[in-house]
Amino acid sequence: MIDKEELGITIENYDECINGTKTFIFQSKGGTIGSGDDCAFRVQDKLEQVKNTHAIISYEEGSFTIAPFEDADIYYNRSFSKIPNGYEIIITIGDIFRIGNLEFKFVDANSIEENIKENKKYLENIEKRNHFDEIEIKPRGKTSINFDKNEELKEILKNNDYKFIEQEKTDKSFLKEITQKNPNSLEYENILKSLIKNFKDIKTKQQNSKLEKDYPSINIKDFESIIDNIPLLKSTRLINILALSMIAKELYTPIFEEMEENMFIKYLEAAIQNNIKEDKILFENLTIKALEKYIKDFE
């Protein structure tokens, strides 16, 4: 429940955002969140997973609500299940939700307004410098000559001898610490891009099928028997995308990036390597763990 007819929203992991502002304030007229130009709060993540119109913020009877636009994916308060299409959730200050790789948080609009005022005040209080003599100018190199001595300067210019310039060596050791991301390395971001690419490729090759009405009905025992004995998917590629997508979605957490060795990537790589060698136990265990988290909300 929101007491004021304003709702603040902030992006918690703004480093994952490629455009848009970090904060926004919705008024009682509500609005939309998405990557399209007509959205009130326009944002996009690095993998471009935010749809043109992704979420709808509404206000009625003293409460703000959030709902997905059509079939857009919104995961609310760290739930592993997305908000169903056509379903609205009443917003409480402090609630969080995820769209693509962006994590948003609902905050008091006053906190955003105060922050804007403080920043504006800070900028207004910066002393304007009107004279160059107030600024300390440091040369890019050092010289071993006194230019006040005109005769010495004339001699140097005459002989084209500029050895007096002693350029300071720049310490470039920090460049070694900057590691460029290898698009071919097995990293989480590359895994997501590959899965999305493969899924889109499968979708373009999707075949039409007709719904037959002459089949006999099945009961729950038939259903369980089918699960045990009949492969429901013909495509190995689709099965692998399903399993890997679930593992990546349910078992990954950004905390792995802070570790000296990314254990998520280490286990996933080992599971895939074992699978190639016909030892599928580790990969099945990862899939079971991911499925366990996925169906937790069903129980």
WOLIN-V371986 format. One record per residue. N is the residue number from 1. SS is DSSP state (A for helix, B for strand, O for the rest). PHI is phi in whole degrees, -180 to 180 (* if undefined). D_LAST is the distance of its C-alpha to the last C-alpha in whole Angstrom. Layout:
N SS PHI D_LAST
N SS PHI D_LAST
This chain:
1 O * 28
2 O -110 31
3 O -72 34
4 O -98 37
5 O -83 37
6 B -139 36
7 B -135 33
8 B -91 34
9 B -141 32
10 B -135 32
11 B -90 31
12 O -74 30
13 O -112 31
14 A -62 34
15 A -66 35
16 A -88 33
17 B -96 35
18 B -101 38
19 B -158 39
20 O 100 38
21 O -87 39
22 O -78 36
23 B -130 36
24 B -157 36
25 B -122 37
26 B -91 36
27 B -92 38
28 O -66 37
29 O -76 37
30 O 75 34
31 B 159 34
32 B -123 33
33 B -118 31
34 B 175 32
35 O -97 35
36 O -76 37
37 O -64 41
38 O -88 40
39 O -81 37
40 O -66 37
41 B -112 35
42 B -96 36
43 O -144 35
44 B -156 34
45 B -94 32
46 O -64 34
47 O -94 32
48 O 54 33
49 O -96 29
50 O -84 30
51 O -75 31
52 O -52 34
53 O -124 32
54 O -115 28
55 B -137 27
56 B -119 29
57 B -103 29
58 B -127 31
59 B -138 32
60 B -158 32
61 O 53 33
62 O 82 33
63 B -133 30
64 B -89 29
65 B -132 26
66 B -127 25
67 B -147 24
68 B -73 24
69 O -88 27
70 O 55 26
71 O -103 24
72 O -66 24
73 O -91 21
74 O -131 21
75 B -111 18
76 B -105 18
77 O 48 18
78 O 62 17
79 O -72 14
80 O -89 13
81 O -110 13
82 O -75 16
83 O -67 17
84 O -62 17
85 O -61 21
86 O 86 23
87 O -107 20
88 B -110 22
89 B -118 21
90 B -74 23
91 O -87 25
92 O -121 25
93 O -56 28
94 O 103 26
95 O -64 23
96 B -125 23
97 B -153 22
98 B -124 23
99 B -125 25
100 O 60 26
101 O -99 27
102 B -96 28
103 B -109 26
104 B -108 27
105 B -137 27
106 B -85 28
107 B -131 31
108 O -65 34
109 A -60 37
110 A -61 39
111 A -66 38
112 A -71 39
113 A -63 42
114 A -64 43
115 A -65 43
116 A -64 45
117 A -63 48
118 A -64 48
119 A -64 48
120 A -64 51
121 A -64 53
122 A -63 53
123 A -66 54
124 A -68 57
125 O -89 58
126 O -69 58
127 O -68 62
128 O -81 64
129 O -95 66
130 O -105 69
131 O -128 71
132 A -66 71
133 A -71 73
134 A -84 70
135 O -105 67
136 O -80 68
137 O -103 68
138 O -104 68
139 O -69 69
140 O -77 68
141 B -138 70
142 B -111 73
143 B -122 77
144 O -106 80
145 O -126 82
146 O -96 84
147 O -74 84
148 O -72 86
149 O -88 89
150 A -64 90
151 A -64 92
152 A -66 90
153 A -65 87
154 A -62 90
155 A -65 91
156 A -65 87
157 A -65 87
158 A -66 90
159 A -92 89
160 O 53 85
161 O -103 84
162 O -111 81
163 O -69 80
164 O -68 80
165 B -78 76
166 B -110 74
167 B -66 71
168 O -72 68
169 O -76 65
170 O -85 62
171 O -78 59
172 O -105 57
173 A -64 55
174 A -65 52
175 A -64 52
176 A -67 51
177 A -81 48
178 O -84 46
179 O -104 44
180 O -77 44
181 O -69 40
182 O -87 41
183 O -65 39
184 O -98 39
185 O -80 38
186 O -83 34
187 O -117 33
188 A -56 29
189 A -64 31
190 A -68 33
191 A -62 30
192 A -61 28
193 A -61 31
194 A -66 32
195 A -63 28
196 A -65 29
197 A -61 32
198 A -66 31
199 A -64 29
200 A -62 31
201 A -66 34
202 A -63 32
203 A -64 31
204 A -69 35
205 O -100 35
206 O -63 32
207 O -96 34
208 O -77 34
209 O -138 32
210 O -103 33
211 O -86 30
212 O -80 32
213 O -106 32
214 O -92 33
215 O -75 30
216 O -72 29
217 O -71 26
218 O -118 23
219 O -102 21
220 A -67 17
221 A -69 20
222 A -61 22
223 A -59 19
224 A -67 18
225 A -67 21
226 A -64 22
227 A -59 19
228 A -75 21
229 A -123 24
230 O -119 25
231 O -66 25
232 O -86 24
233 O -119 25
234 O -87 29
235 O -81 29
236 A -63 29
237 A -62 29
238 A -68 26
239 A -61 24
240 A -66 26
241 A -63 25
242 A -60 21
243 A -65 21
244 A -68 23
245 A -65 22
246 A -67 18
247 A -63 20
248 A -65 22
249 A -76 19
250 A -92 17
251 A -103 19
252 O -83 22
253 O -144 23
254 O -58 27
255 A -62 27
256 A -61 28
257 A -68 31
258 A -82 33
259 O -78 33
260 O -61 36
261 O -127 34
262 O -69 31
263 A -69 29
264 A -62 26
265 A -65 29
266 A -62 31
267 A -69 28
268 A -64 27
269 A -63 31
270 A -64 31
271 A -65 28
272 A -68 30
273 A -62 33
274 A -63 32
275 A -63 30
276 A -61 34
277 O -88 35
278 O 72 33
279 O -102 31
280 O -95 27
281 A -63 26
282 A -63 25
283 A -67 24
284 A -64 22
285 A -64 20
286 A -64 20
287 A -65 18
288 A -62 16
289 A -64 15
290 A -66 15
291 A -65 13
292 A -60 10
293 A -71 11
294 A -67 10
295 A -92 7
296 A -57 6
297 A -73 6
298 A -80 4
299 O -77 0
